[in-house]
């Protein structure tokens, strides 16, 4: 099936981890969520699709406008959590499905995504298919990460752990994954090929509070992020050294309000050219 590797990943331990970290991630990503939601500007009576809705936080935020929101995600654990949180809200529904191949009806005003569209095996085909959900002139708004190096909330820990990792070939920067859309020219090429118009790509880099203390930041770094991936490949002694290095690096960014590090994202908007 399409996106088979992503389907396996998000329906395995990764999905369970994101459910466990749902409250933390919603809080950490709030400054970015608000930027994307303000750009999307959902309105009363509109129909919206939240692609890669995860545990539902952005779907609920979209629905506060009075729009009817359909949250769609490939992860059964996260959709299950979203349904639990829905509390019988009448204007929000959730489905497990792959946005790249989902059958749509062309009656939606908005396709929205917060970090949910970078995982397609064939992104041009996926965006063509998603466009089939939009009315003529319907809006596409999504947020995606710039490079890992520009995202200090990731790269500070990544640089600290690097000396403890074996040498590896550089990954394909466009392979499905969190940073697959780091190149804005690639984003524009995808959307042009998929038939969108009025394409705008804006840089947004708010600071993120990744933990009220270093230990809280360490917890999430050990569950999601470069440290989580690294320690899975290490013996216990090396793990301890790597964690100490990451802890020291994060401590340099401790403030009165928490461990604060810069993010770097692209806020992308476009329309269905019809």
N, C-alpha and C positions, 0 to 999 in steps of 0.2 A: 504494500500500500504506500501512498505518498507519505513522506515524512515519517517513515517507519522508525528510524532511530530516535526521533524526537518523541514519538508516541511511546516507545519503550522507556525512554528516560523520564518523562513527566508522569508516567504511570507506575514508576518504581519508587525507590527511596527518595528521589528528588521531590516528587510530589508530596510525600509525607512530610519532608523537612519544611517545605513552604507552608503547609497547613500549620505545622507547629510554630512557625515564625510569623504567622499571618499578622498578628497585632503589632509586632515589632516592625515588619516591613511596611505596613500601612502608615505607621508613624514616621518612619525614616523617609519614605518617599512622598510624604504629604506636600512639601514645597514643589516637587515636580508634578505631582498629580494636579495641583491647583493650576499650574501654568497651562497644562494640556486641556483641562476642563474649561478654563476661561476662553481658550482659543476655540474649542468646540462649540461653546455657547448653545447647549441644547435648549429647546423651547417646549412649552406646554403643547401637547398633542403631537409632537414629532415622534418618529420611530427611529431608534438607534440600535446599533450592534456594537457591543464591547468585545473586541477580538483579543483573545488571550486574557480573559477576565479574571483568571486566577480564583482567589477566594471571594471575589465579588465587591471589593471596596470601591473600585471606580464605577461599577455598574450602579451601586446604590447612590453614589454621588451624582451620576448622570440623571438618575430617576428623580432626584430631589427637584428638578426643574419641571416635573410633570410629564416628561417624555416617557414613552413606553420603551423599555430597554430589554434587549436580548443579550445575555452574557454567554459567550461561546468560548470553550477552552478544550484542549485535547486531554487534559488531566482529570481523570475521574475523582481522585482524592480532593482536588481543589474545588471542583464543581459541587461535590457532595458538601463541602464546608460552606460554599456560597449559598446553597439551598438551605442549610441549617440557619444561616444568618438572615435569610430573607424575611422570616417571621410573617409569612402570608401577605407580603406587599403585593398589591394587585398589578402594579406596573413594571415588575421585574420578573424575568424568567431566565432559567439557565439550562444550557444543553452541553453535553459532551460531544465534541465534534471538531473536525479539522477545517479551519477557515479556508484552506487552500482548495478543498474539494467539496465543501458543503453546498447543497442545493439551496439557492436563495430565490426569493420573490423580489421583483424590482420596485419595492414600495418603501424603502428606508431612506430617511433624510440624512443620516449620519452613520459613518463607520468610524469608530474611535478605538484607539489602543494605547495603553501605557506599557511599553516594552514587551509587546506581544507579537510583533510582526517580523522579527529578525531570524526566525527559525525555520523558514520554508526551504525545502530542497530546491524548488524552482520558483523564486520570488516573482518573476514576471508573470508566470501562469497564475500564481496565487492572487496577485493584485488584479489581474483580468477577471478572475472568478469573483473576487470581492466586489469589484465594480458592478457586477451584474445585480447586486443587491440594492443599488442606489437608484433613486429617481433621477431624472435629468436635472443636472445642476446640484445633485446631492453632494455632501461634504465628506471628505476624508481628513481625519486629524489623528496623527500618532506621534509618540515620543520614542526616540531610540537613542542609544548611547553613542557618543563619540569614542575615540580610541581608549583602550585601557590606560595608557600613559597619561592622558588628559583627565581621567577620572581618578583623582587622588584617593577617594574612598576605597578604591580597589588597588591602585598601584603602590600605595605606601606599604601595604602588607605584602603585595606581590614582590616588590624589590627586596624587602627584608627576608623573605623566604627563599629567594632565588639561589643564594649560595649553597643551599642544602638540597637542591634538586639536580638530577642528572641532566647532562646536556641533551637538548632536543631540537629537532628541526623546527623552524618557524612555521606556525600554522597558516593555512590559507586564510587571509583576512576576510574573505567573502563566504567562507564556509558557514552553514547555519549555526547560530550561536548569539550570545548577547551583543557582540561587537561587529556583527556582519554588515551593519549599515553605518559604520564609522565614516565612510567616504561619502560626502554629500553628492559627488558626481555620479556615484553608483545609484544612490536613491533616485536622483533625477532621471537617470537612464531607465530604471525600472518603471517609474511612474509614467514617463513618456511612452514607453513601449506598451504599457497597459491601458493607454487611452485617457489618462487624466489631464486636466487643464488647470490653469491658475496655480501652478506648483510653487510653493514657497517653503524655503528651508531656513529656519532661524536658529541661531546658536543661543542656548540657555545654559547657564552654569551656576545655579544656586549652591550654597553650602548645604551639606547634609550632616545632621547629628546622628552618628552611627552608634551611639551608646552613651548613657549618662555617666558611665565610668569606663576605664580601660578594660576592666574585666567583663563588663557587659558587651563592649565592642568585640572583645576576644571571643566571646561565646558565639556571636553571630558569624564572625569571620571563620570560626571553626566549623560552622554548619553550612554556610553559603559563602562562596568566594574563593580566592586563590589559596588561602590557608586550608580550607576544607579539601580541595582537590589534592593539595600537596601532601598533607599528612597521611592520606590514604595509601601513599606509596612509600612511606618511611618506616624504619624500625623505631622502637620506642625512644631510644637515646637521641636519635636525630630529630624526632618529633619534638622533644623537650627543648632542644637547641633552637629549632625553628620557631617554636612558640615564644621563646624568650626574646628572640630577635624581633618578632612581630609586636610583642608587648612593648618593647622599648621604643619601637618606631611609632606606635600609636600614642604612647605617653607624651610624645613631643607635641601632640595636637590636642591635648586635654585642655579644656577651657572651663570657666565657671559653670557653663550649661551642659557640658559633655564633650565627647570627642568629635570635633567638627572638621570635616574635610570637604574639599570642593568636588562637585560633580561636573560633568560636561555632556550635554545632550543636544540633539537636533529636534526641534519642534517643527513638524512637517504638516503642511496643509495642502489640499488640492480639491478639485471638483470633478464630478463625472461629466465629461464633455458631451455625453449623450450620443 
